[in-house]
Amino acid sequence: MTIILGIDPGSRFTGYGVIKQQGRSFQYLGSGCIKATAQGDDLAKRLQVIFAGISELIIQYKPDMFAIEQVFMAKNPDSALKLGQARGAAIVAATNTGLSIWEYSARQIKQSVVGTGAADKMQVQHMVKSILKLPSTPQADAADALAVALCHAHSYDSLAKLSGQASKTVRRRLR
């Protein structure tokens, strides 16, 4: 049994999704959004909210693995920088507890969950709902975070089988 915390970072809304993997089956444990919007335009305070929120989730769910979406190059450089800082706050919260950090591109995540790297948000939401047998469709940021966790579960499991041991990986892993 492995508990995976997936993160869809954002400077205003950071999605999280927690699943339990047992072999080829997945169990939904929780999901939602860390909302840093109440802090207005004060980025430092928003990053503090993200850090505290992720730290609280780690204490609550005690994940074995932490996966996060990589930064993509947005049209607006300022937005990309803020996204990178939000990722950094989440990553520091995870590394403070000794978790290894695994990151995946948006294309890898969509490919793993939907079957195409060009999937839209509605397709991701639908497949997450279907795979986890959820009674209702999760909010977009939460669905994206659950997709990150599912992507990691699929990737890590496949790599472990290919290599014969889970400690060797081909995926990029932050230290």
Secondary structure, DSSP 8 states (H G I E B T S, - for coil): -EEEEEEE--SSEEEEEEEEEETTEEEEEEEEEEE-GGGTT-HHHHHHHHHHHHHHHHHHH--SEEEEE-----SSHHHHHHHHHHHHHHHHHHHTTT--EEEE-HHHHHHHHTS-TT--HHHHHHHHHHHTT-SS---HHHHHHHHHHHHHHHHHHHHHHHHSSTT--SS-EE-
